[in-house]
Amino acid sequence: MTIKAKYINKELSQKILTLGISITAFGGVAAVLSSYEKYFDGFRMIPTFRHRVDTKFIKAWYAFQAVVRCFLLLLFDWRIKIVHIHGAAYASFHRKAVFIGIAKMFHKKIVYHQHAGEFQDFYDKSDNKKWIVDTVNRCDKLIVLSQSWKRYYSSIGVDEQKIVVLNNIVIPPASILPRQADGKLHLLYLGEIKEKKGSYDLLKVLKTSKELFKDKLLLHVGGIVMDGDFNAIIAESGLSSLVRYEGWVTGAKKNECLERADVFILPSYFEGLPITILEAMSYSHPVIATSVGGIPEIVHSHKNGILVEPGNLEQIKNAILFFIENTGKISEYGENAYQTVQPFFPETVLGKLKKIYIDLLK
């Protein structure tokens, strides 16, 4: 899609400092920040983290340089009025608490943008829940990804007046290719490959139903392997004819994967509101996903996709079979998916973000 407008103009953008994961990193948050960069006229960002696969030394270096750069920029650049911090859970939350403290020291307005699907798990396991809530309440605004997350943060003691729901941003494709006519259902998974994302549940389903899916299905998997040996399991399970591992995909390769897919699948155990689901819907693809985080607010069973329970292999199998046996539903659900995702397109999302900034500046 050609970028035609800068929704955050220079006058406003020079007042904003963004902190978060590098836009060259893997994952949905980096994708969101990469989209923001396209629509800010002069996007100023300090990367606080790069890749989870980096060594401890590199992670420490990124954190250290980010702290120094943030301190010096806030010290010498009087134009900055708002610090927009993108964060997650666990180590990310602890890192971002440092930046919240620095921004507070310089009396800046703070927008804390929480993307973590595992935040509730992080909070429940913490021995210092009060510190977590107090840290969030130090911010002027908490941006969350869905109404269900707004209710959750309010329930643990975050000031409800500070919480605002802002959709993740997704840039729709310029055009959509017709389905491939090879008689197979092209199923697409994009994201980190690990147990908590349900990646290995997909392999279990295919392994136990190889004959059922033979010559009817091809699962394309794009992502970086975070745990387990994905390729070895594919080989050992005899799934080479059913699964094609694409590696980590980005840019043109990612667009190609989305263009040739029929149905998107993400059987995750924890989520905020995955950018990959939104991207797939923008390509008019139905979605098979779990009813976790904010997903049930956009994926509606037998409207624009099918919801399944995390870890329920039988439900995952039946959802895949549904689209194999009811190919006409792919375009019907796909069109509904496209209609659902329109509020996540840049003009709407950036318009609301701009209002958040302007209200804080008042």
C-alpha positions in Angstrom: 0.0 0.0 0.0 1.4 3.4 -0.9 1.7 5.8 2.0 -0.2 8.9 1.0 -0.4 10.9 4.3 1.5 11.7 7.4 -1.2 11.6 10.1 1.1 12.9 12.8 2.6 16.2 11.5 6.0 17.6 12.2 4.8 20.1 14.7 3.3 17.3 16.8 5.9 14.6 16.2 8.8 16.7 17.5 7.1 16.7 20.9 6.9 12.9 21.0 9.7 10.5 22.0 8.9 6.8 21.4 10.6 4.0 23.3 10.3 0.3 22.4 11.6 -2.7 20.7 13.7 -2.1 17.5 11.6 -1.9 14.4 14.0 -4.4 12.8 13.1 -7.0 15.5 10.8 -10.0 15.2 7.2 -9.9 16.3 4.0 -7.8 16.4 5.2 -4.9 18.5 8.0 -4.2 16.0 5.5 -4.3 13.2 3.3 -1.8 15.0 6.2 0.6 15.5 7.3 0.1 11.9 3.8 1.2 10.8 3.9 4.2 13.1 7.2 5.3 11.6 5.6 5.5 8.2 2.8 7.9 9.4 4.8 10.2 11.6 6.5 13.2 9.9 9.8 12.8 11.8 9.4 9.7 14.0 11.8 9.9 16.9 12.4 6.6 18.6 15.0 5.0 20.9 15.2 1.2 20.7 15.4 -0.4 24.1 15.6 -4.0 23.0 16.3 -5.9 19.8 15.8 -9.6 19.6 15.0 -12.3 22.2 17.7 -14.5 20.7 20.4 -11.9 21.4 23.0 -12.6 24.0 22.7 -11.2 27.5 25.6 -8.8 26.7 23.8 -7.4 23.6 20.5 -7.1 25.6 22.3 -5.2 28.4 24.0 -2.9 25.8 20.7 -2.0 24.2 19.2 -1.3 27.6 22.2 0.8 28.7 22.5 2.9 25.5 18.7 3.5 25.6 18.9 4.8 29.2 21.8 7.1 28.3 20.1 8.4 25.1 16.8 8.9 26.8 18.3 10.8 29.7 20.4 13.1 27.4 17.6 13.7 25.0 15.1 14.7 27.7 17.8 16.9 29.3 18.7 18.9 26.2 15.6 18.8 23.9 13.0 21.1 25.4 10.6 20.3 22.5 9.8 16.8 23.9 6.6 16.8 26.0 5.4 13.2 25.7 7.3 10.0 26.1 5.4 7.1 24.5 6.6 3.8 25.9 5.8 0.5 24.3 6.1 -2.5 26.7 5.2 -6.0 27.5 5.6 -8.2 30.6 8.3 -9.8 32.7 11.8 -8.3 31.8 10.2 -5.8 29.5 8.1 -4.4 32.2 11.1 -4.0 34.5 13.1 -2.2 31.8 10.2 0.1 31.0 9.8 1.0 34.7 13.3 2.6 34.5 12.2 4.8 31.6 9.0 5.7 33.3 11.1 6.9 36.2 13.3 9.0 33.9 10.4 10.6 32.1 8.8 11.4 35.5 12.1 13.0 36.6 11.9 15.4 33.7 8.1 16.0 34.2 7.1 14.6 30.9 3.7 13.2 30.0 3.9 9.4 29.8 1.9 7.1 27.5 2.5 3.5 28.5 1.4 1.2 25.6 0.9 -2.3 26.9 1.1 -5.1 24.2 1.7 -8.2 26.4 -0.6 -11.2 26.1 1.1 -12.7 29.1 0.7 -9.7 31.4 -1.9 -11.4 33.6 0.4 -14.4 34.0 3.3 -12.0 34.9 1.1 -10.2 37.4 -0.3 -13.3 39.0 3.2 -14.7 39.6 4.7 -11.5 40.9 5.6 -11.1 44.6 5.2 -7.3 44.3 1.8 -6.7 42.7 1.5 -3.3 44.3 4.7 -2.1 42.7 3.4 -3.2 39.3 0.1 -1.3 39.7 1.8 1.8 41.1 4.3 1.8 38.2 1.5 1.8 35.7 -0.4 4.5 37.6 2.6 6.8 37.5 1.8 7.1 33.8 -0.7 9.6 32.4 -2.2 7.2 29.9 -2.3 3.4 29.7 -3.0 2.2 26.1 -4.4 -1.3 25.9 -5.5 -3.3 22.8 -9.1 -4.3 23.7 -12.0 -3.7 26.0 -11.3 -7.0 27.8 -7.8 -5.8 28.7 -9.2 -2.4 29.8 -11.5 -4.3 32.2 -8.6 -6.4 33.4 -6.3 -3.5 34.2 -9.1 -1.7 36.0 -9.8 -4.8 38.1 -6.2 -4.9 39.5 -6.2 -1.3 40.5 -5.1 0.8 37.5 -6.9 4.1 37.4 -9.7 3.6 34.9 -9.6 7.2 33.9 -6.1 6.6 32.5 -7.0 3.6 30.4 -7.7 4.0 26.7 -8.3 1.3 24.1 -6.4 1.9 20.9 -6.5 -0.7 18.1 -3.2 -2.1 16.7 -2.5 -0.6 13.4 -2.4 -2.6 10.2 -1.7 -1.4 6.7 -4.0 -3.2 4.1 -2.6 -4.6 0.9 -2.9 -2.7 -2.3 -4.5 -5.7 -4.0 -5.5 -9.3 -3.2 -4.6 -12.3 -5.4 -7.2 -15.0 -6.2 -7.0 -18.3 -4.4 -4.5 -20.9 -5.7 -6.2 -23.6 -7.8 -4.2 -26.6 -6.7 -7.0 -28.3 -4.7 -5.3 -27.8 -1.4 -6.2 -25.6 1.6 -3.2 -23.2 2.1 -3.1 -22.7 5.9 -0.7 -20.0 7.2 0.9 -19.5 10.6 3.0 -16.5 11.3 4.8 -15.7 14.6 7.2 -17.0 17.1 7.4 -20.8 17.0 7.0 -22.1 20.6 4.8 -24.1 22.8 2.8 -21.1 24.2 1.9 -20.0 20.7 0.4 -23.4 19.9 2.9 -24.1 17.1 3.6 -27.6 18.2 -0.1 -28.3 18.7 -0.5 -27.8 15.0 2.2 -30.5 14.3 0.4 -32.8 16.8 -2.9 -32.4 14.9 -1.3 -33.1 11.5 0.7 -36.0 12.8 -2.4 -37.8 14.2 -4.4 -37.1 11.0 -1.9 -37.4 8.2 -4.1 -39.6 6.0 -7.1 -37.4 6.6 -5.2 -34.3 5.4 -3.1 -36.0 2.7 -3.2 -34.0 -0.6 -5.8 -31.6 0.9 -3.7 -29.3 3.0 -0.4 -27.4 3.1 0.6 -25.5 6.2 3.0 -22.6 5.7 4.8 -21.6 8.8 6.8 -18.4 9.1 8.6 -17.5 12.2 11.7 -17.8 14.4 12.0 -21.0 16.5 12.1 -20.0 20.1 11.9 -23.5 21.7 11.9 -27.1 20.6 13.3 -28.4 17.3 10.6 -27.6 14.8 12.2 -28.9 11.7 13.3 -32.1 13.4 9.7 -32.8 14.5 8.4 -32.2 11.0 10.9 -34.8 9.7 10.4 -37.3 12.4 6.7 -37.1 12.2 6.6 -37.6 8.4 5.0 -34.2 7.8 7.2 -32.9 5.1 4.4 -33.1 2.5 2.0 -31.2 4.8 4.2 -28.5 6.3 6.5 -26.0 4.7 8.7 -24.0 7.0 9.4 -20.6 5.5 11.8 -19.3 8.1 11.4 -15.8 9.5 9.4 -13.8 7.0 9.3 -10.1 6.5 8.8 -7.5 3.8 8.0 -8.9 0.4 8.3 -12.5 1.6 5.7 -11.9 4.3 3.4 -10.3 1.8 3.9 -13.3 -0.5 2.9 -15.7 2.3 -0.2 -13.7 3.1 -1.2 -13.4 -0.6 -1.1 -17.1 -1.3 -2.8 -18.2 2.0 -6.4 -19.3 2.2 -6.9 -19.4 6.0 -4.8 -18.0 8.9 -4.3 -20.0 12.1 -2.9 -19.0 15.5 -3.7 -21.5 18.3 -2.0 -19.5 21.0 -2.3 -19.8 24.8 -1.7 -16.1 25.6 -2.2 -13.0 23.5 -3.0 -9.3 23.6 -4.4 -8.7 20.2 -2.0 -10.2 17.6 -1.0 -8.1 14.7 -0.6 -11.2 12.5 -4.4 -11.9 12.9 -5.2 -8.3 11.8 -2.8 -8.5 8.9 -4.4 -11.8 7.7 -7.9 -10.3 8.0 -6.7 -7.3 6.0 -5.9 -9.8 3.2 -9.5 -11.1 3.5 -8.5 -14.4 5.1 -10.7 -16.2 7.7 -8.9 -16.9 11.0 -8.7 -20.0 13.2 -7.6 -18.8 16.7 -8.0 -19.3 20.4 -10.4 -17.4 22.6 -7.7 -15.6 24.6 -6.9 -12.0 25.2 -8.7 -9.6 22.8 -9.1 -12.2 20.0 -12.8 -12.9 20.7 -13.5 -9.3 20.2 -12.6 -9.5 16.5 -12.8 -13.2 15.6 -16.4 -14.5 15.6 -17.0 -18.2 15.0 -18.7 -19.0 11.7 -18.7 -15.3 10.8 -15.1 -14.4 10.0 -13.3 -17.4 11.4 -13.5 -20.1 14.0 -12.5 -19.9 17.7 -11.1 -22.9 19.5 -9.9 -23.6 23.0 -6.2 -23.4 23.7 -4.6 -26.8 23.5 -7.8 -28.5 22.2 -6.4 -30.6 19.4 -9.8 -32.0 18.3 -11.2 -28.5 17.9 -8.2 -27.4 15.9 -8.5 -30.4 13.6 -12.3 -29.8 13.1 -11.8 -26.1 12.3 -9.2 -27.0 9.6 -11.5 -29.7 8.2 -14.4 -27.2 8.1 -12.6 -25.0 5.6 -11.4 -28.0 3.6 -14.9 -29.3 3.3 -16.6 -25.9 2.9 -14.4 -24.0 0.5 -17.2 -21.6 -0.3 -17.0 -20.3 3.2 -13.4 -19.1 2.8 -14.4 -16.2 0.6 -17.5 -15.4 2.6 -15.7 -15.4 6.0 -12.8 -13.7 4.4 -14.9 -10.8 3.2 -16.4 -10.5 6.7 -12.8 -10.5 8.1 -11.9 -7.6 5.9 -14.9 -5.6 7.1 -14.0 -6.4 10.7 -10.5 -5.1 10.4 -11.2 -1.8 8.9 -11.2 0.1 12.2 -7.5 -1.0 12.5 -6.5 0.8 9.3 -4.1 3.8 9.7 -6.5 6.7 9.3 -8.7 5.6 12.2 -5.9 4.4 14.5 -3.6 7.4 14.0 -6.5 9.8 14.3 -7.3 8.4 17.8 -3.6 8.4 18.7 -3.3 12.0 17.6 -6.2 12.9 19.9 -4.5 11.2 22.8 -1.4 13.3 22.3 -3.2 16.5 21.8 -5.4 16.0 24.9 -2.2 15.3 27.0 -0.6 18.5 25.7 -3.6 20.5 26.8 
